[in-house]
Structure formats: structure tokens, C-alpha cells
Amino acid sequence: MKTYILDIIPKIQRYSKKLDNLTVLLNKHWVVLNEETLSKSVLIFREKDNQLLISNDGKIEKGSWEYLGNNSLLIDRNDGSYLFKHGFIDDYVLALKVDGKEEYALLVNEHWFEKQLKSLDKILSFLNDKYVEQKNLKTISIPDRIINSDEIDFNSINGFNLRIDDILMPKVFAKQFHREKSFLLYSIEEIDYYIKYFKSEEYPFFAALYLDKLNVKLPQSSMVKLEKIAQMYFDVKTVNEAFEFMVKNNQN
């Protein structure tokens, strides 16, 4: 696999998920980043028999993988065996450190590779915005905002980590956004219809944030629906991760 010297990985490693949490590794198709070739190589880590499928432009090679503990991953394929150390992993990017070297193989969740992360520059920009700049922004801006806010304490009744004012609402439906409690609750329950109506998968999350502002506790059924939409459209697992994605997306 093509490897890169990536100075950003040590800076964001504390935000990484654990490599021994194998679900984050197993449930995705990982595209190997290699800007020097137009071919597409995809790694699929299967739980059954620790089988590794490598798709090279659709042609399948079979290998194996094994988590050895101590943040080490062994990959066996036709051209040899490779030992990697944990570099960084989240739902978007997997960086595997070549054992004994300060170089990383870089893989991208295929869903996000196809949407926006097809180059090294875009991946580095994404990681910087998500984990470096965003964390710094929160650290710096929160004290000022608390001082100037009428609401001194932010107590989210639904466990949200953002307010509705923290996310820029797209103009495409901002003028049509209803602020009546019963309507917002109903629109989340009928989530598929209102996504189509407003032509935005972000709509129900703004509805949830506005209800949170009104101190309305969302029913468990609504939270489940929001989580499903977060997974389906944003490829994240939680509602709060969907909010973080929206912050980044709506700032671009």
C-alpha cells in the first residue's frame, strides 16, 4: 500500500476510536488512497474467519487479517505479510502506521471517498477542520459566548451538545421553517415525508434543536428515527455526530 508521512496524525490521535473496537473496522469498505494510480483498491475486513477481501478495480484477492493486541494489526495478502500499528481511526478515515516507520497507509470509508475525500489534500483539510480547528474554536469561543448570552447555562434537555444557533440553517428552507411545537414533533415522527418536502435531510435535526430550545423532551421513538437518519445520510452513529457534521458542512 502507498504510505505517507502525516504530521497531523499524532496531533489528532487522542480523538481516535480504539482499534480494538473492531466494529468500526469491520462495518465499512475502506478505499486505499493512492494518488499515483487511477486504479481503485478496496479493503473489506470480514469478521468470519478474519477474512480480508481486496478488490482491485473489481477483481477480488483474498487474504486475512488479525488484531494482535497492543494496537497492532497483521495483514496477510498474496504479496506478503504486513504489520501495522494504530495511527488513527474514525467513521471516515483509517490511518495505519507502518511498524518501525513514521509512515502511514491511508484508507477512506468508501461512502465518504465517493462524496468528497478523494485526495490527500481534502483528507488532511477534513481532519484539520474536524479535530484541530473545531476543537480550538470551541475552546476559545465558549467563554465569550457565555458572558454575552442571556442564557448563562446551557442545559440541553435531550443531551445535545449544540444549540440551534450554533448551526447555520440553509437558506433553502430557512424561510419555511415552522416553529410551532406540535408541528415540529409531528415532522420528526413523519421524518421521511418532511425530508422530501424540505428537500433536506438536515431538516429534522434543526427541528430537534428548536424543540430542545423550547425545553421539549423528545420521545424515544423520535431519537431512534433521528439516529437512523444520521446513519443513513451522514454515515455517523449518533445525533450529536450528525450535528457536528452539519456544522462543518454548512460552513463550507
Secondary structure in CASP SS format (residue, H / E / C, confidence):
PFRMAT SS
TARGET T0000
AUTHOR 0000-0000-0000
METHOD secondary structure of the structure
MODEL  1
M C 1.00
K C 1.00
T E 1.00
Y E 1.00
I C 1.00
L C 1.00
D C 1.00
I H 1.00
I H 1.00
P H 1.00
K H 1.00
I H 1.00
Q H 1.00
R H 1.00
Y H 1.00
S C 1.00
K C 1.00
K C 1.00
L C 1.00
D C 1.00
N C 1.00
L C 1.00
T H 1.00
V H 1.00
L H 1.00
L H 1.00
N C 1.00
K C 1.00
H E 1.00
W E 1.00
V E 1.00
V E 1.00
L C 1.00
N C 1.00
E C 1.00
E C 1.00
T C 1.00
L C 1.00
S C 1.00
K C 1.00
S E 1.00
V E 1.00
L E 1.00
I E 1.00
F E 1.00
R C 1.00
E C 1.00
K H 1.00
D H 1.00
N H 1.00
Q E 1.00
L E 1.00
L E 1.00
I E 1.00
S E 1.00
N E 1.00
D C 1.00
G C 1.00
K E 1.00
I E 1.00
E E 1.00
K E 1.00
G E 1.00
S E 1.00
W E 1.00
E E 1.00
Y E 1.00
L E 1.00
G E 1.00
N C 1.00
N C 1.00
S E 1.00
L E 1.00
L E 1.00
I E 1.00
D E 1.00
R E 1.00
N C 1.00
D C 1.00
G E 1.00
S E 1.00
Y E 1.00
L E 1.00
F E 1.00
K E 1.00
H E 1.00
G E 1.00
F E 1.00
I E 1.00
D C 1.00
D C 1.00
Y C 1.00
V E 1.00
L E 1.00
A E 1.00
L E 1.00
K E 1.00
V E 1.00
D C 1.00
G C 1.00
K C 1.00
E C 1.00
E C 1.00
Y E 1.00
A E 1.00
L E 1.00
L E 1.00
V E 1.00
N E 1.00
E H 1.00
H H 1.00
W H 1.00
F H 1.00
E H 1.00
K H 1.00
Q C 1.00
L C 1.00
K C 1.00
S C 1.00
L H 1.00
D H 1.00
K H 1.00
I H 1.00
L H 1.00
S H 1.00
F H 1.00
L H 1.00
N H 1.00
D H 1.00
K H 1.00
Y H 1.00
V H 1.00
E H 1.00
Q H 1.00
K H 1.00
N H 1.00
L H 1.00
K H 1.00
T H 1.00
I H 1.00
S H 1.00
I H 1.00
P H 1.00
D H 1.00
R H 1.00
I H 1.00
I H 1.00
N H 1.00
S C 1.00
D C 1.00
E C 1.00
I C 1.00
D C 1.00
F C 1.00
N C 1.00
S C 1.00
I C 1.00
N C 1.00
G C 1.00
F C 1.00
N C 1.00
L C 1.00
R C 1.00
I H 1.00
D H 1.00
D H 1.00
I C 1.00
L C 1.00
M C 1.00
P C 1.00
K H 1.00
V H 1.00
F H 1.00
A H 1.00
K C 1.00
Q C 1.00
F C 1.00
H C 1.00
R C 1.00
E C 1.00
K H 1.00
S H 1.00
F H 1.00
L H 1.00
L H 1.00
Y H 1.00
S H 1.00
I H 1.00
E H 1.00
E C 1.00
I H 1.00
D H 1.00
Y H 1.00
Y H 1.00
I H 1.00
K H 1.00
Y H 1.00
F H 1.00
K C 1.00
S C 1.00
E C 1.00
E C 1.00
Y H 1.00
P H 1.00
F H 1.00
F H 1.00
A H 1.00
A H 1.00
L H 1.00
Y H 1.00
L H 1.00
D H 1.00
K H 1.00
L C 1.00
N C 1.00
V C 1.00
K C 1.00
L C 1.00
P C 1.00
Q H 1.00
S H 1.00
S H 1.00
M H 1.00
V H 1.00
K H 1.00
L H 1.00
E H 1.00
K H 1.00
I H 1.00
A H 1.00
Q H 1.00
M H 1.00
Y H 1.00
F H 1.00
D C 1.00
V C 1.00
K C 1.00
T C 1.00
V H 1.00
N H 1.00
E H 1.00
A H 1.00
F H 1.00
E H 1.00
F H 1.00
M H 1.00
V H 1.00
K H 1.00
N H 1.00
N H 1.00
Q H 1.00
N C 1.00
END
